[in-house]
Amino acid sequence: MKKIFTTFLAAILFLACEIDRLPHGSMDSGTIVDDPDAALEALLNGTYAQLKA
């Protein structure tokens, strides 16, 4: 019974959180406008990662 309850509780916790994730190498426009230098470096790293694959 304890194992079922623990599994049920873990499933609820994982399903309850809503995480917005962007694909690797992409950013939302607000982040790019706020800090273009940091955004450029992050986007280039994503581009290089895609070329590597």
C-alpha positions, 0 to 999 in steps of 0.5 A: 500500500505504501509503495502504491501511495508513493508512486501515485504521489510522485506521478502527481508531482511530476504531472503538476509542474508545467515547464516551458522549454525551448529547443536547444539553440532557440530563445524567445524574443524578449530575452534577445532584446533584453541582452543581445550579447548574451543571447548571441553567444547562447544562440551560436552555441546552439547552432554549433551543437546542431552542426556537430550532430 
